[in-house]
Amino acid sequence: MRIHFKTLGCRLNEAELETWARQFQAEGHRVVDEAETADLVVFNSCAVTQDAVRKSRHLLRKTARENPAAKLVLSGCYATLNHEEAEGLGVDLVIANADKHRLVEIARDRLDLPTRPALATEPGETALFRLGRHRAFVKVQDGCRHRCTYCIVTVARGEERSRPIAEIVEEIDALHRQGIQETVLTGVHLGGYGGEIGTDLAGLVAAVLEQTAIPRLRLGSLEPWDIPAGFVELFQNPRLMPHLHLPLQSGSDTVLKRMARRCRTGDFAALVAGLRAAVPDINITTDLIVGFPGESAAEWAETLEFVERTGFGAIHIFGFSPRTGTAAASMPNPVHGEVKQARGRALHALAERQRRETLAQYVGREFPVLWEGVRREDDGRGVIYGYTPNYLRVGMAVSGECDLSYRVTTVRVMGLADGGDCLWA
């Protein structure tokens, strides 16, 4: 059968889709790029915000219109939290998060899918349909023990469950054999990895570095309170990329308390300072929520001041959206929409300035860059983009026949690209 995959939401959803693609291919099915040509469409949905719920519903309906003859399998957080509603949208099979590790098996049995292992692709050869062949996300755990007041994902994903180290190592080895140069370890609560199986994230990272030859290893989003003493020593291995995404969410301690976050600004600042002192060129990026219920002008000023003082390579900015089922949805004193928008604009301007300042620090330096695909211009010239170890985007012009895609080469950074959105080699 021809199978198409769609996803909405987090990197973990991407990692799960890639796993399903490999499993379907092992049974003789073929992954296709277009939903219109598929016999089966698998959609991994999101419900982190009410807007994500709306987008999930819209994408489901759109997929059904594009190819009404295809069978449609729905999984993910929307499928888990809105099971009955999802079944009424023309879905052939709804698989909740608790069973998504068995999605291929369940779909095969309930939808009577043919199985032809003899027609499967060579072991390890998968589509990597959304990510290209330069980077792959590897899911190492699921679930979260914490209950931040704005987050519904902990409800949708359930209790924490970690994969065995040997299984993760085997998957990374398989990805490397098919040409993958970089893997990213992901999870709902990545820093909680191994708590229920007698190990931890540091042990996992050390094992991957020791037992695999993957050239580049990255970590997904990591809660700041989950970085133990001595963790920075792992970065002495140059294959562990010097970039950490540490969600801050607010620069005001009183807002952080209402969010039920386990890290205060003083702890966060000390952590960042220690990382920067110990790991050369480390790039620290973060998440921030604008307009959390009750966020006063003074608290907002604290956030801007903290961001200004700390500095970040990039900031993912989210306007607060009340999510039914979370404690924050019923908190008093919501921030007015116009105020929220004004604060968002101010933070975006600050984040953009800091991003450009970060990029400017590296002009004149040499870096190994993992290149992605070449983009051809109308005149035949090519432009290729890639990422440095500390996850800074680099662009470079290439000749017509030159294609460095999915390779790592060392280049000198000559300046910022036109528009200042990335480095230029």
C-alpha positions, 0 to 999 in steps of 0.5 A: 500500500501507498502510505502518506504521513501528516503531523502537527505539533512537536518534534516528538510527533515527527520522531514517531512518524519516522518510526512508523514509516520504517515499520510500515516499510518493513511490512512491504508498504511504500511511503509517498509524499502526496496525500492524493496518491495514498491508500492510507493516510496516518495523521499524528495530531496536536492539542497543546492549545485550542488553536492546535485543536482547531488546526487538527480538525481542519487538517483532518477534514482537508485530508478527507477531501483531498483523497476520500478513497484513502483510509485515515488513521488518527493518533496523537494528543487530539485523538487522545483528548477528543476521541469521540469528536475525532471519530465523527470526522470521517476517521477510519481508526483512532489510536490514542497515545497509550497505544501509538507504539502499536499503531502499525500492528493495530492498523494492520489488524483492524484495517486488514492491511496486506503484509508483504515483507518480501517487498520491503526496502533494504533494512534501515532504508527509510523515507525520512520524508519530512526531515531530509537525510541530514537529521533524524529525531529519536524518541527516547521517552514519553509522558511527564511527571510535572504539572505546569498549569498551562500544559495539557500535554502531560494529561494527553501523554500520560505517565513517564515511560523510557525506552531501554538504552540498547534499543535507542543505540540500535536505532541510532546505529541503523539511522547512521548506516543509512547516511544520517549524520545527526540525531536528536534525542527527544521526549515529552520530558527528556530530562526525566529519561530513565527515572523508572528504569534505573538510569538517567539522561546523562547515562543515555548520552554517554552510552550513545557517544560510546556505543555509536559512531553517529557524527552529531548528537543533539538534545531536544528541549530540556527543562532547566531543573533537569541538568545535574551537576557534571552534565556539562562534562559530556560536552567535552566530546565534540560529537555532542553538539553545543546547543541547549534549548532550555524553556524559561517561559517567563522572566518573572518569579511570581509568574513562574510560581503561577505556572508551577514551574520548578525553576526561578530566574536566579537558578536559570541565570546561574545555570546559563552562566555555568554552561557558557563558562564550561562549554565554548560557543554553546548556544542557549535558546528558550521558550517564553509565554506572553500574557499569562493570566495576571501578568502585570506591567511590572512582571512583564518588565521583569521578563524583558529585563531578564531576557535583556540581561541573559541574552539568547540565540533564539526565542520561541514566543507564544501568546498565552491561549487558555487550554480547557483542562488546564489550571491556567484556563480558569485563572483570574485576570486574563491579559487583554488581547491588545496588551498581549499583542503589544508585549509580543511585538516588543519581545519579538523585536528584542529576540530578533536583535539578540539573534543578530548579535549572536550571529555577528559574534561568529563572523570570521570563524570557521565551522563544520557545517552539516548541509541540507538540500540545494535550492536552485535559482532561476539562473542556475546558481545554487544556494545551500543551507546548513547548521553549525554545531551550535545550531546557527544557520549558514548559507552558501552559494554553490556552482551548478553541479556542486551538491554538498547535501547531507555532508559536513564540510568546514567553511569560514563565515564571511558575514550575515546573509542579506536580511540578517537571518543567517550566517553566510559563508 
